[in-house]
């Protein structure tokens, strides 16, 4: 597919700007949000806390039993996802920066959420940990998305100083992996049986993937990743594909602005569906399928940390054809975006006194 460059464009929605309603405040750098079947919400806070919020946001309860995290830089408690069979197994999955003797690594743990008055995580065990654990507090990823087949995608960063290894298959730097809910490897992963390749790898050549979501019609995984100085990308993830980093990129070196790698395209490298230059620092990502905003049905929403806004992307099949920048006066870093069971959009803001916000149709 041709790469779209839509930065700086805008499209009229034909309706009033959405209203922003605060659902809850006082959150310490919240990172991710997951809705329970009864409308309550689990919210991760990067310093290492998991909170359960009532459906109206008026009550917050800390959940005990969260694993110890490496809460430095971009590290900490990151994504939270419910088991596809949560109603039966009450299993939740957490991604986080796990402290190690050498530094830290991105890990994924599975636990059971107790159904008692005093909530806790029980039977917690690590089902995945990156092979290497360098020092430093950058580029941990890490989004968790269950495919329709029940397997779990985990997005991983290149840890910044190990970017060249994103092109190698003997490590987890700059990879998207695919595992079963127990951590084992699905036999149809693209590199199973290949000498020198880690079998859980599903795609490679990524920089720092912090947003991922399944397309509601096709069920295919869409992701976005941070570029360096420019070159943030939206990608359609494919089994076994190489996404180029750091050989092929629209980004430039920090400070100097010098070219990175060979250029912006090459045979055998998957081009992005869209790239942002200058970078917007993309965060959460969600497709909208609800009824509260009929004109937005099928659109893709991406949060922006750098420009403190929400980006709406209109699609034509698997092409991104139009962009609109919303909430540009919010003045808060948008960390996550999710569609709630009520059909509204919800945002988390990445601040020391972060908020959970609900977007509602304008007057």
N, C-alpha and C positions, 0 to 999 in steps of 0.2 A: 504493500500500500504506500501511496505517496505520503510524505510527512507534511503535516499541516503546521504552519506557524501563525498562531492567531493572537499572540500577545498584543494588547492595546486595542483590540476590537471589542465591540459591544453590540448587543442585540436587544431590541425593545421586546418586553414580555407581553405587551398588550394589556397589562393589568398593573395595579398599584404595587409599589414596593412591599415586600413582606414585612410584617411586624415581628419584632424580636421581644420575646417574653422570657424573663429569668425564671427558671424552674428551681435552681439551687445555686448557692454561692459558697464561698469559703473552702473551695477545693484547692489542694496544694499541687500545682502543676499536673492536672489530670491529663491522661494520655489516651484512654480508650473507654468505650461505653458498650455495654451489652444489655439487651432487654430480656428479662425473664418472662415466662409465659403469662404471669399474672400482671404484667405491666411494671413491676419493680425493675430497678436498673442496678447493674454492677458497674462501678467506675474505678479504674486503676489510677493511682497517683504515683508519679514517677519516683518519689522518695521511698516507696515501698509499702504503701497502704492500699487495701482494697476496701471500698465502701459499698454498702447496699443502700440505695435510695428508694424511698417510697415512690409510688407512681406519680404523685403530685410534687415530689421533691421536698416535702416539708420535714421528713425524718431521714436521718443518716445514721447508719450503724456500721461500725468497723467489723470486718470479717477477720477472725483469727486464723493463724496457721499459714500465712503467706510466707513463701521462702525468702531468705535473706537476699538482698539485691545489692549490686554495685551502683550506688546512686551518685555518680559523678558525670559531669558533662551531659551527654545525651543518654547515659546509661540509667538504669533503674527498672521499675516495674512498668512494662510496656502494654502489650495487647491482652485482651481477654475475649474468649470465645466460648460459646456454649456447645456442648455435644449436640449433634443432630438428633440424638435420642434423649435429650435432657429430661423430658417428662418421665422417662423410665429410669435412667441411670444417674441423673443429677450431676453429671460430670461437667466440669469446666476446665478450660485450658488457659494457661498463662504463659506469655513470653516475657523474658526479662534478661537483664545483664546479670549474669551469675559471677560473683567474685571467686577468683581462683588464686593459687600461689603466684602465678605469673602476671595476673592482671584481671581479665574478665572475658567471658564468652557469652554469646547469646544462647539461651537455653529455653526449653519448653517443658512445662510441668503439667501433669494431669492430676486433678483432685476431685473429690466428691464434696459438693456443697451441702452441709448438714441442713436438715429441715427442722431445726430446733429454735427455741426463742433466742438462745445465744449462738449466733451463726459462726461457723468455723469451716475451714477446709480440712477434710479428712482423707487419709490414704494417699497423701500427696507423693508423687514420684516423678522424677525427671525422665521424660521419654525421648528427649533429644538435647544434645549439647554440641556446639561447634567443636570441630577437631582441634582447633588452635585457640589459644587464650592470651592474646598479646596485651601489653599495657596500653593505656590511653582510653579516653572516654567518648570516642566518636564512632558513628556509623555501625550501630548495632542492628539496624532494621527497626522494627520487626512486626509484620502483620501476620495474623492467623486467619485463614479462610478455609472452610470445608467445601470441597467439591461435591457435586451431586452424587458421586459414587461413594461418599463417606470418607474419602481420604483427605488428609490435612495438608494444605500448602503453608509453608513457613518462609517468609522473605527475610533475607540476610544481607547485611551491609559488608563493605570491603574493609572496614576498620581503618580506612583513610590511608594509613602508611603501608598497607599491603595491597594496593590497588592492582598491581601487575598480576597478582595471583588470581584475580577474578577470571582470567582467561585459562586457568589450569583447573583440571577436574579432580585433583588429589586433595582438595581442601574445600572449605565452606565459605571462603571470602567471596562476596558478591554473587551469591547463588540464591535461587529459589529451590527449596527442596519440597518433596512430597512424601509423606509418611502415612502409615495407618494410625488410627487413634491410640494404639498401644506402642507406637514408636517403630514398629517393624516396617520393612520396605515393601511396597507393592511390586509384584513381579513384572508388571508392565511399565515400570519406569524406564526412561530411554537409555540409561547407562548401566543397567543391570547386566552383569557379566562382562563388562568391558574392563580390560586390564588397566590398572592405574587410576580408575575413576571411582568416586564414591557413589554407591548405587542409589542413595536417596536424592541425588541432584536431579532436578527436573529441567532447569535452564540456568544459563551462566552469562558472565559478562555484564553484570549489574554493578551499580555503584552503591546506592543506599536506598533500598525500596521500603518506604514507610506507608504506602497506601496500596490496598488490593481489595477487589470486590468481584463477585461473579456477575456476568451479564445476565439479566433476568430472563431473556429469551433463549440465548444460545447456551447458557451455563458455562461459558468460557471465562477464564480468569483474566481480568484486566488489572494492570498495576501502574503505579507511577513511581519515579525515583528522582532523587535530588541530583542535579548536575553540580559541577563546581561553580565557576563563574559563568552562568548561562547554561543552557542545555538540560534543564529539567525535562523529563520525558513522561509521556503516557504510552504504555505498551500493551499489546495483546500478547499474553504469555503463551508460548508454544513449547511442547515437549521437545527437549534436546536442542533448543535454539540458542544461538549466541547473540547477545544484545550489545556487544561491541566494546564495552568499557574495559580498559582505557584506550583502546586502539582507535575506535570510532566514536566520536562525540561532537556535539555542538558546543560544549563547554570549553572554557579557557582556564589557564593556570591562575590561581589566586595571586593577586599582587601584580604580576608581570603582564598578564593578559596574553601570554604566549599560547600557541596552538598545542593541544594535547593529542598525541598519537598521529595517525595518518590523515585524518580529515573527518568528513561527516557521513560518508557512505562507502560501502565496499561489498562486493559479492559475498554471499554467505553470512552476512550480518543482518539481523532483523532491524529495519528502520523503525523509529518511533511513529506512532499514530499522530503525535503532536509533540512539539518541543517549545518550551518557553525560554526565550532570551530577551531581556534579562530574567534571571531566575525568580520564581515566586515563592520558593521553598514550600513545595506541596506537602500536605499532611494527610488527614483522613480522606476517605473516598467512599462514595455510595451512589448506586443507581436508584433513581426514584421511580416507584411503581404505584404510589398511592393515589387517592382521590381528592385530597385537600387542595392540590395544585394541578388541576387537569392539564394545563398547558405545559407542565413540566414532566409529564409522564414519559418515561424512557430516557430522560436526561441523566447525565453523569455530573455529580457534584464533587468538588475537590476543595479542601480547605487550604488556606495560604498562611504560613507563619510570617513570612517577610512583609507582605503587604496587608496583613490583618484583614482578610476578606474571605468571601466564599465565591468560588468560580463555578458557573453553570455552563456545561458543555452540551450542545445539541448534537445528536448523532443522526447519520443516515446509514443504517446498517452498521458496518464496522468502520465507518469514517466519521471523524469529528468535523462538523461543518460550521459551527458557530460558537462563539464564547460570549458570555455576559459576566461581568464582575459585580457582585452583590455585596452589600454590607461594608462598603469601603469606608464608612464613617464609624465602624465599630470600635476601632482603636484597641483591639485585643487580638493576640495571636490565636488563630483558629487551629486547634490541634486535631479534632476528630469531627466527622459528620456522619450521622446515621439516620435512617428512616425508622421512626417509631411504629409500634403496632397500631397506633391511632392515625397513621397516615401523615403526621407532621414530620418535619425535619428537625433534628436535634444537633446542637453543636457543643463541643467542649472548648474552652479557651485556656491556653497554656500560660497561666499566670500564677504568681504566688497566692493570689486570692482568685483562683480560676472559677469559672461559672459554667453551669449547664444551662443552655439556652434552647428555647423552642421557637421555630419559625412558623408563623401563621399567616394566612392570606391577609393582604392589606385591605384597608377600608375601600 
